[in-house]
Amino acid sequence: MSFISTISSWMIPLIILIVLISASWKKLPSYELFVEGGKEGIQMAFSLLPFLLGMMVSIAILRGSGALDAFISMLSPLLQAFGVPPDIVPLSIIRPISGTAALGMTTELINTHGPDSFIGRLASTMQGSTDTTLYIITVYFGAVGIRRMGDALKVGLLADLIGIIASIVIVTIVFAR
């Protein structure tokens, strides 16, 4: 075990050393390139701030207004007919929007129902089977200046829907109540 710890603690410094030796070998100005990369990274971070702020405000409005709770209460009879616990709906709605909010919801579900409960297993599986589609599109498309998403949003949300349905089906089959 200590061998793996030693390797992992030396891995990043070793990679940096290899990059510096390679740059020196090719006679590239490594420090100047590093500083230029840092400048580009800071510019990228500042260009992403409006997109991230808009996303965070939207999530706060959705949760704070009670719209999410109203939507869940509307869907409860339909969900119960299919054996889907209504407690999982907020996670399935928030997951495509924000990974951090979804992780918080998953943690809350696991703390409330337990990690080995049906809802705990379903939340964990759903967390791993879906992605933060709106966040990804907002950040990456915004970072490179793409304004027209084409079918990327539709395909991403469809993949999330399939991941949610697959999570429900697989957890129900594997961990039958």
N, C-alpha and C positions, 0 to 999 in steps of 0.2 A: 504494500500500500504506500509506503514512503517513497518507493521508486516512481510511482505515478504522480505523487505530489511534487516531487523534485522536477520531473519532466514538465508538468503543467506550470510550475512557477518560473521555469526558464524558457518556455515556449515563446512568449511575446518578445522578451528581450532578444532571443535568438532570431526571430523573424525580422525585427528592426535592424539587427546587425547584418543580416543577409542582404536586406534592402540597401543599407548604407555601403556595404562592400561592393554590391552590384553597381550602384550608382557611381562609386569611385572608379571601378573597373572600366565603366563606359565613359568616364570623364564628364559626368553630369554634375551640375551645381546642386548637390543634394539639399543643402540648407535653404537655398533660394527657392527650390521647388517645394520644399516643405512649407515655407512661409506662404507661398502662392496658394498652395492647397488649403492652408488654414484660412486665408482671406476668402477663398471661394466657399468654404464651409460656413463661415459666418454670414456671408451674403445669402447663401441658400437658407440658413436658419431664419434670417430676417424676412425673406420673401415668403416663408411658410407660415409665419405668425398670423396673418389675417385669416388664412384658411383654417388653422387650428382653433383660433379664437371663435370663429363662426360656428365651428362644429361643437365646441364646448358649450356655447350659449344655447344652441339648439337643443342639446341633450338636457341641459338644466331646465329649459322651458317645458320640454316634453314631460319630464318627471315632476316638476313643481306644479304644473297646471292641473294635474289630476287627469289629463287626457289619457295617459297610459293605463291608469286604474279603470277608467270608464271603458276603454277598449277591451280590457281583459274581462270585465264583468259582462260585456256584450257577447264575448266569444265563449264564455264558460260553458253554457249548455252544449254547444257544438263540440267543444273539446272533450267534455266528459262523455259524450256519446262515442267518441273514438278512443277513450281511455287515456287521454293526454291530461296530465295534471295542470290546472290553470296557473300554478305557481311558476311554471317554466316559461310562460309566454313573455314576461318582461325580458328575460335573457335572450329569447329568440328574436325579439325586436331590437334590442340594444346591441347585440353582438355585431351585426353588420356596420354599426355606426361607430362604436368605441370599444376597443379592447380593454381599456382600463375600467370603464364602467361595467363591462360584461364580467370581468374578473372579480370586481367587487360584488356583483350580483351572485356569481357562482359561489364565492366565499360565504355570502350571507345564506344562500340556500343550503350549503353544506353544514354551516353552523346550526341552522334551524332544524334540518331534517336528518343530518348525519351523513358521513361519507359513504356508508354502505346501504343507504336507503335508495329506493328507486329514483327519487328526485335528485339525490346527490350524484348517483351514477349517470343519470341522464344529463344533468348540468355539466358534469365533467366531460362526457362524451361529446356533447354539443359544443362545448368550448374548444375541443380539439378538432371538430369536424367542420367548423365554419371559419370564416375570416372576417376581418374588419373592412369590408368592401368599400363602404363610403369613405372611410378614413384613407384607405389606400388610394382611391381615385382622387380624393381631394388633395392629398399631400403630393403624390407623385405626378399627377397630371398638372397640378398647380406649380410644382417645382420646375417643370420643363416648359410651362407656358401653353399647355394644350387646353383649349377652351371647349372644343367639341369632343364629347366622349364617345360618340358613335354607339356601338353596341356593348362597350365595355361594362357599363353600369348594368344593363339588362342581363348579360351573361354572368357577371359577378353575383348579382342578387339571386339569379336562378341557381347558381352553384350553392349559395348559402341556403336557399330553400330545400334543395336536395340534401344538403348536409344535415339540416334540421330533421327532415322526414326520415332520413337514414338513421340518425341517432335514435329517434323515437322507436323505429321498428327494431333496430338491432338490440337496444337496451331492453326492450320488451321481450324479445325472443330469448336473449341470453340470460337476463335477470328477471324472469317472470315473477310477477308479484306473488 
